[in-house]
Amino acid sequence: MHRILVADSLEIVRTGLTYLVDQQPQFQVVAQTHNGTDTFMRVEQGDVDIVIMGLNMPGENALLTIRRLHDLSPRVAILILTVHEEQDYIVQALQNGASAYILKRSPNYQIVTALRALARHEKCLDPNIVLQPESITQLNHQHFHAQVTGYDALSKREREVFPLITLGYGNKEVAERLCISTKTVEAHKANIMRKLSLNGHVDLVHYALHHHLVNL
């Protein structure tokens, strides 16, 4: 039995996907999340085999979440289910570690087909997607991860704190969500500001938006 995490900002999408997946004998939904931070924390628990996720979740940019998930656990397959058909989205998602990219306008059986491919450790691209030659060249390139100046120096925990403080969560709220102390949150915030050479929350928000690290 392959254990599935469904991650999407819309409850109706999560509910529909859960119903579809649970009808398949090989697969079972074990959790639902609605943002990148919660998705990452749920996968950290170690009992997820496949993540089905959208690209329009609030908080941390989903493309960045894909990368963090892949770095955390390469064995976890990531299926992107989205309305985005732009080449940039497709290439970035696949480069960052997604194993399947399916369009929301496709029929349900295409999602099931992709899940079965992932269960066989194969990749799957929606048949409605036609990659341009330059996109294929990018995907064949060895250096997949585009570096973001400063951000790549942040630790794993600092990257978890980053989207929360950017979105205005207080120290206590961040501490409760990540199960750490408020003093630890303060230390991470100080390290983030130092590593990114930022002077305050306004600078932090500008940095995050400029580098497409969060969705507001």
N, C-alpha and C positions, 0 to 999 in steps of 0.2 A: 504494500500500500504506500503510495507516494503522498506525502503530507504537503498541503498547499496553504500558502498565506496569500490572501486577497487584499491588495492595497489600492484604494481609490478614494478620492475626495467625496464621491457621491454614494450615499447609503443605498440608493436604488440599484446602482451598478454593482456594489459589493454583494447585495442580496441576490441579484440575478445570477451573478457569477457563481456564488456559493451553491445555489440551486442546481445550476448546470453541472458544476464539477462533481457535486455529491451524487449525481445520477450515474457517474462513470465508475465502474467497478475497481479501477486501478487507483483512483484518486479520492482524497478526502480533505476538505477544508478544515484546518485546525485553528485558524485565527483570521481576524480582519483588522486592518488598520486604515487610517485616513490621512496620514502624513508621513514624510520621509523619516523623521526622527523615531516615531513609534515603530515604523517598519524595520529600521535597523536594529532597534532594541529587541524586537520580537525575534528576529533572525538570530541574534546573539544567544538566545536560549538553546539553540542547537537542535531543535526538533522540526525544522522546516526543510523540505527538499526542493520545492519550487515556489517562486514568488511570481504572482500575476500582479502587475502594477501599472497604473496610469502615469502620465507625465505632467498632469496639472494639479498635483496635490499641493496644499499650502505648506509654507515653511521652506525647508531646504529644497533646492532645485532637484527634481527627480533624477536628472542626468547625473548629478553628483552623488545622489543616493545609490544609484546603480554601481557607480565606481566603488563607493565605500563598501557596499554589500559584496562585490566581487573580491575586493581586497581582504575582507573579513573571512569569507568562506567561498572559495572558488567552486566548491562542489555544489553549491546551491544554484540551481538554474533560474534565470530571470526571464520571464515572458512579459514583454511590453504590449499592453493593449491600449491603443490611443487613437485619437482622431487625427493626429499629426502625420501628414504624408510628406512633409518637406524632407529633402535629402539630408539636410544638416542634422535634423533630429534623428533620423534613421542611422546615419553614420556614427554620430556621437554615442548613441545608445549602444550600438554593437561594439564600438571601440572600447567603451567603458565596462563591458562585461555582459551585456544582455545576450541571451542565446536564441531568443525568438522575438519577432516584431510583427504584431498582428494589428490590423486596423479595426476600429470599432464598427465600421460599416459592413464588415464581412459577416457571413452567416455563422451561427454558433458552432457548426461542425468544424470550422476552421480553427477555432480555439481548441477544440478537442484534439484535432489533428496535431496542433502544435504541442500540446501537453504530451501526447504519445511520443512525439519525436524527442522531446526533452527527456522523457523517461528512458529512452534508448541512448541518451547522451549525444543526440544529434541536434543540429541547429535548424531553425525554421523561419522562413521569411514569407510574409503574406504574398500570395500569388498576384495580388493586385498591385504590388510594388515593383516598379522597374527601376533598378539602380542605374544612374548615369555612369559613363566611363570614368569620370573623375572620382566618383564615390567609390567605385570598385578599387581604383588605385589607392585611395585613402585607406580602405579596409585591408588592403594587401600590405600596407606599410607597417613596419615593425614597431614604430614608436606611437602607440595608440593614445596614450594619455597626454592631453594638452595640459601643460603646467600652468598654474595660476600663481603669479608672483606672491610670495609670502604665505599664501594659504597652505601650500604643500609642506610648509615647515611646522604646521600645527600637529599636535599629537592626536591620537584617536579620540580621547576624551574631549579635548579642546574642540574638535570638529563636531562633537555632539552638543557641546555648549553653544557653539557659534550661532546656529540658526535660532536658538531659543532667545538668547540675549538680543540678537538683531531684531527679533519680532517684539521685543519689549517685555519679555517675562522677567519678573523680579528674581532676586537671588534665591528666595525661599521657594518660589515656584519651580525654578530650575533644579534646585536641590531635591525637591520632592519627586519630580519627574525622573531624574537620573539616579535617585537613591544615593545621594552623596550629601556631605555637609555644606552649609552655606559658606563656611570658610574656604572649602575646596572650590566652590563656585567662584568666589572672589579671586582666588589664586589663578584659576583658569582664565577668568576675564582679564586679569592683569597681564597674563602671558600672551593672550590673543592680541590685546592692544599693542603690546611691545613688539611682538613678532610681525605684526602688520603695519607698524609705525603709524598708529591711529591715535587721535587725541580725545575722542569722545564718542558718544552713541551716534550722533549725526554722521560722523566720519565712517563709523562702522556700517551704518545703513547704506551710505553712498557706495562704499567698497563692495558690499554684498550685492547691491543692485547692478553696479557696473560690471561685475564679474559673473552675473547671473547665478549667484549662489543660493538665493532664496526667492520664493514667490510671495508677494504680498496680496 
